[in-house]
Amino acid sequence: MSSYLMDDIVGVGVGVGVGEENEVKGVKKWKRRIKENNKECSESKKSMHKDVEKQRRQEMAGLYASLRSLLPLEYVKGKRAVCDHIEQAVNYIKDTEKKIEETKMRRNKFKKFDAEIPKSNNIMNYDSVKVNLLGDDGIEILITTTALNCFPLSKVLAYLLGLGLIVTTSVSTTYDHYSFHKLQIQLDEIACIDIPELKERLVNLMK
């Protein structure tokens, strides 16, 4: 075989080997770049997640502080944990709702009481006494007087106390030149109280 042919064969073999080696190096370099890119992307995502979580915690801390500032002192005194503040906030809301309902009930009672009073544009010397039964264990006394009659409620209270009756509730208000008094008395035995006689004696006290 001639020396020229041998050189060609060797050259082709060397060329093929170098090409494959370069191709392998290229693949490895490409894979390395992908790995580096994935690593950078992962680190970027972690950093972003960390920032978002930090911001969320800051916002939550601000909201907890705002919630605590809105609660009355008796609900948060001696309590530092966030879960305690949330629990007390729930209790405060429930207590407030209960007070609102109680206020509505008292308002409705006053409206009912006021509706029973005769209305007039002129101030008249109108005085009245009503005695109502409250179930089986109490009575309610409604007294209405005008500005023309300086009615001392203490006289009624003293009279009832003299009868051995204990007033559990006493509410007084003034509206449109009228004074309204509502007394509630709890009794052990209503049968021992003569309602008409009690009303008559209270009317005489107002004279």
Secondary structure, 3 states (H helix, E strand, C coil): CCHHHHHHHHHHHHHHHHHHHHHHHHHHHHHHHHHHHHHHHHHHHHHHHHHHHHHHHHHHHHHHHHHHHHCCHHHHCCCCCHHHHHHHHHHHHHHHHHHHHHHHHHHHHHHHHHHCCCCCCCCCCCCEEEEEECCCCEEEEEEEEECCCCCCHHHHHHHHHHCCCCEEEEEEEEECCEEEEEEEEECCCHHHCCHHHHHHHHHHHHC
